[in-house]
Amino acid sequence: MGRLTGGDPSLLRRINSAVVLRALRGSGSPTLTDLTRITGLSRPTVEGVVEGLVASGLVVEAGPDEGEARRQGRPARRFRFRAEAGHLLGVEIGPHRVAVLLSGLDGRIIGTGSREVSETACADDRLERARGVVADVLRRTGVARASLRAVGVGTPGIVEADGTVRLGTALPGWTGLALGERLRRSFRCPVLVENDANAAAVAEHWKGAGSDSDDLVFVLAGLSPGAGSLIGGRLHRGYGGAAGEIGALHLLGREATPETLLSTTGEPLHPLDERAVARVFAEARVGDERALAAVERFIQRLVHDVAALVLALDPELVVIGGWAAGLDGVLPPLRDELSRYCLRPPRVALSLLGEAAVATGALRLALDHVEEQLFAVESTATARG
């Protein structure tokens, strides 16, 4: 960045603006005196920055609070951050459903929507379903599409920086799909596409079980599990976006695939056939021996896969999400296995966000992108680079 000197006024204005705007967003409706105290900037500097932020539409003068209104004399002017000055979308495009979250610039959710979609749906149909949910949420909330500042999208697969799905075996027609490019045709704002497990990891760090940890692994557990990880508070994608693909560990000399491990008939389950999976677990709960053995095999494979990731990354916390998070007794064997194999076993917890994790993480992705513009002097957890 270089040294900050009086010879670089544009950079100084940008930094001052970011400092004041952050103070406004986190302080309700402060006065100019409050902002001077919070930011450490001079009164004239704060006044000039606030005037510019009001002109930009990001800040508005607020009315006096009740205590000031009762007192005689002219109350001090107060200002607030206009969260309604723009909006953000978080979108999940998954095997069985698409889901959308809508928020203002403060990340507070003001609208939601979801629709089921068949696991056999082609890419065009799946994208059309996603567009339909977005349109419905915008209509019900009265938010204009033109007010969207960024759209985050979470989806299965290895996702490149431009939003292309380099490999996506979970959804028909997903491998090689220029998903970001296709979706950008529907919006006038940036569209940021991320792997679903990565998005869920960001969500748990933001609002879930990992809110107190900067080093965590989120396991999106299913027949083909995936994982996202944060290291030092930053999302770790790997060189080509394939970090955390633990669903491929069975290729390392393990012949049995997860679909075979959970089968009670000798015929592999389809990775996306959740009803068949649910039947196996239901049969296990009532004591069916073949189902109990299948569930035991599946859990053992899952905990071994997670242990491999823990050994490599040494996270403070492992969060289990996806449909396997609902399995009875999944945490005790996972803790036991991690204690056996890991030099420093991490804490293990279930996801607090459930099926909302991916869309919530996608929303955080959009919010981070906007914050990079508003607070350009700071980096974010999801910044690519």
Sequence and secondary structure as in RCSB ss.txt:
>XXXX:A:sequence
MGRLTGGDPSLLRRINSAVVLRALRGSGSPTLTDLTRITGLSRPTVEGVVEGLVASGLVVEAGPDEGEARRQGRP
ARRFRFRAEAGHLLGVEIGPHRVAVLLSGLDGRIIGTGSREVSETACADDRLERARGVVADVLRRTGVARASLRA
VGVGTPGIVEADGTVRLGTALPGWTGLALGERLRRSFRCPVLVENDANAAAVAEHWKGAGSDSDDLVFVLAGLSP
GAGSLIGGRLHRGYGGAAGEIGALHLLGREATPETLLSTTGEPLHPLDERAVARVFAEARVGDERALAAVERFIQ
RLVHDVAALVLALDPELVVIGGWAAGLDGVLPPLRDELSRYCLRPPRVALSLLGEAAVATGALRLALDHVEEQLF
AVESTATARG
>XXXX:A:secstr
     TT HHHHHHHHHHHHHHHHHTSSS BHHHHHHHH   HHHHHHHHHHHHHHTSEEEE   HHHHHSSS  
  EEEE GGGSEEEEEEE SSEEEEEEEETT  EEEEEEEE  TT  HHHHHHHHHHHHHHHHHHHT  GGGEEE
EEEEESSEE TTSBEEE TTSTT TT BHHHHHHTT SS EEEEEHHHHHHHHHHHHSTTTT SSEEEEE SSS 
EEEEEETTEE   TTS TT GGGGGGTT    HHHHT SSSS   TT HHHHHHHHHHHHTT HHHHHHHHHHHH
HHHHHHHHHHHHH  SEEEEESGGGGSTT HHHHHHHHHHH SS  EEEE SSGGGHHHHHHHHHHHHHHHHHHT
TTS  TT   
